[in-house]
Amino acid sequence: MNIASAALAAGDMTEELETTAAAIKIRARDVSVFYGDKQALFNVDLDVPENRVIALIGPSGCGKSTFLRCLNRMNDVIEGCRVSGEIAIDNQDIHDRNLDVVQLRARVGMVFQKPNPFPKSIYDNIAYGPRIHGLVSNRTDLDEVVHSSLERAGLLNEVKDRLGDPGTGLSGGQQQRLCIARAIAVSPDVILMDEPCSALDPIATARIEELIDELRKRFTIVIVTHSMQQAARVSQRTAFFHLGRLVEVGDTENVFTNPKDERTHGYITGRYG
């Protein structure tokens, strides 16, 4: 299936063409990022609708992962990094001095490129977040959170009889689903995914993509992907970045089949990237 066909197929299974627009979950205005004297991101304005998947695409080094890390203030931990502009989630400024960054990162879960389960049991990987955030008061409630998170991540049937086994002993695809289950165990509003399938085989990738489509019913998802085919399959909105600038954003079908900017067209047709 070519990219245009995949985009059309994605359009068939999504609701971005509904007559009523989705509420805006994340609003970014004039966001710039500096690493020392080097500017990596330039004046990005972007809205992310609630309960949608938005894919951030573009060549390596274009700023898409830098922008992703702005959304849960992961750039704060990078020495010399400075972020300007405004980012709000549910109209709350994430740079408000009174905002607890730990709570922000509970609300905005993150799944990384390489699966990174904790060196703990499968059970304790999921239980860790609810415990440290005080979300459960007894073992029965914790058991329910663990089981429901694994079920949402499509992993429960595969691991229910070995929850005490190390999470690191799972296959790569299972480990990534475990990390997704760990992220959703604290009931986030948003899930960020930074190339979550790049280390996986095609079968595991297909499972993750099916999972993303299921999860968007409950969560808002922002995914960085190097695969335009994947963006076309899983997202309802696509944002194209180039040289640190947001070039174009729109419904995925439109971006892939009728891009407005010549740079977007050049990237999608493989002239560069």
N, C-alpha and C positions, 0 to 999 in steps of 0.2 A: 504494500500500500504506500503510495507516495504521500508527501506531507500534506498537500492540498486535500487529498481524499481523507487522510486521517483527521484533518481539521473539520471536515464536513461531518465525519462520523462522530467526532467529539461534540459537535453542535447538536447532533441528534439526541444525545443522551444528557444534555444539560439544559438548564433553564435560564441562561443568560438573556434569552430573547423574550422573556416574560414581559408583559406590558407594564408591570409594576417593577420599578428598579429596586434592587436589594439595598438595605441600609448600609452605610459606609462604616466598616469596622475599624479600619486604619486610615488615617489621613496624614500624609507627609507633605510639607510645604517648604520649599527653598532649602532642601537638605544638602549640605556640602560636607565632605570629609577630608581632613588633612592628616597626613603622616609626616610630622615635622613640617618642612617647607614644601613638601610635595602634595598637591591637591589630587585626590583620587576620585572624588565625586563632586559634580557641579550642579547645584541648584535644582535638585530633583523634586518635582511635584507629582504625587501619586496617591490615588485613592484605591483602597482594597475593599470590595464589597463583602458583607457578611455571608458566611456559608458558601463561599465560592473558592475555587482554586485559581490563584494567579501564578503564572509561570514567568520567571525572570530569565530571559535568554540574551545571548550576545557572545562575542569572542572572549577568549581567556583574557583576564585582566581588564575587563570593560567596566567593572564596578558593581556587578550584580550581587556578588557575595558580600562586598563591603556594605551595600545598602541593606541586605538581609540582616547583617549583624547590628545595624542601627536599631532594628525593631525591638530587640531585647537588651540593648545597650551592652552587647558583648564587646563592642569596640572600646568600652571603658577600660578594659583590662589590657589593652595594647598600649605600651609606653609610647608617648609622643603623638598619640592619635587624638584628634580634636574634631568634634561634630558640631555643626551649626545648623540652624533652621528649626523647624517645629515638627514633632511627630506626636500624634494623639491616637490613643486606642479608646474607643467608646467615649470620645471627646475629652479624655483625660490626658494631659500633657505628661509624657513619659519622662521628661527631664525636670519635672516639678521636684523641688528640693525636699518636699515632704513625702515623696513617693519612696517606698521601700523597694530597692532594686531586687532583693530576693523574692519579694512577692510578685514583682513584674515578671521575673523569669519563670515563676510558677504559672502565671497567666499566659505567657508566651513560650511554649515548649519548643525545643530544638532537637532536630534529628540530623546528625552529621553525615558526611560523605562515607566515612568508614564506620561500620558498626562498632560501638564502644560500650558493650555491656560491662557493668561493674564486676570485679572479681568476687562475686557473691553468688548465692543460689538464684535460680530463676525467680523464686518467690520473693527473695529479698531485693532483687533488682526492681521489682514493681513496688514493693512495700516501702522502699527507702523514702521516696518523695512524700507520700501521705504521712509517714511517721514524723519526718523533720518539720513538716508544715502543720502538724497537729490536726490533720483532717479526720482522723479516726480516734475513737476513744476505747475500743476494745478489739480483741482478736477476731471476733465474729465479723465486725464491720470491715476490718482489714482484709480478711479472707474474701469478703464480697468484692472489695475494690480490686484485689489481685485477680480474681477470676473474671470479673466483668471487663477489666482492662485487657487481659489476654484474649478474651472472647472478641472484643471489638477489633483487636489487632489480628484476628484470624489465626491465633496461635494456640488457643486453649486445648483443642482436641489433640494437638501434637505433643503437648508437654504436661497434660493434667496429671499423669501418673509419675512424673519425675520433677516435681516442683522444687525438690531439695537438691537437684543436680546443679552444677555450675552453669551459669548462663554462657560462659565462654566455650562450653562444650557443644553448643548448637552450631548448625551450619550457618554460613554467612547470611543467607536470606532469613533464616529464623532469628539470628542475632539482630538483624535490622528491625524485624517485626517486634522483637523483644524491646528494642530501644523505643519504638513507637508506642508500645504498650506502657513503657515506663513514663513516657512524656504525657500520655493522656490520663495516667493514674491520678494526677493532681487536678484534673478537670480544668485544663487550660481553655482560654478563649481562642487562641491562635496557635497553630503549629507551623514552625519554620522548618523547611527541609533543604539542606544544602547538598545537592547532587546525591540523593539518598540511594540511587541505584547504580552509581558508576562502578562500584566494586562487586556487583552481583551479576550472575549469569542470566540469560534471557528468561528462564522459567521463574526464577526468584524475582526478577524485575517485573514480570507480568503480575505476580502475586501482590507486590507492593503497589503497582498501579491500580489494581482492583480495590485494594485497601484504601487508597487515597480517595477514590470515587465514593466509597462507602463512608469514610470519615467526614467528608465535607458536609454531610447532612447535619453534623453536630458541631463542626469546627470550621474556622476560617483557615485556609492553608496557603502559605506562600512557599513556592518551590523554585529553587535555582536548578536549572538543568542545562547540560551541554548538548542534550539531544533534542533537536527540533521536533522529531517524531514523537518523543515522549511528551513534550509540551502540547503538541496538537491533540494527543490522546487524553491527557488528564486534566487540562485546564479549561476554564471558561473565559479567562482573561489572560492576555499575554502582554508583557512589557519588554521592549527591546532596548538594551543598553549598548552604547558604543563610546569608547574613549572617555568613560566616566560620566556620560550624559544619558539621560533618558530620552531616546529618540522618538519612540512611538509606543502608545498603549491603547488597547482596544479589545473588543471581543476576539477570542482566539481565531475563529473562523475568518473574520475580516482581516486580521493581521497577516494570516498566512495566505489567503487567497486574493486579497486586494489591499496590500500595504500602501499607506499614504506617502511614506518617505522613501526616497531612492536608496538610502543606506539600508533600510529594512529589507527592501526587495533584493539588494545585492547580497545580503547575508543569507536570506532564505534560499536564494537560488544558487548559493555556493560560490559566489564570485570572490568572497573573502571570508575569513573567520578561522 
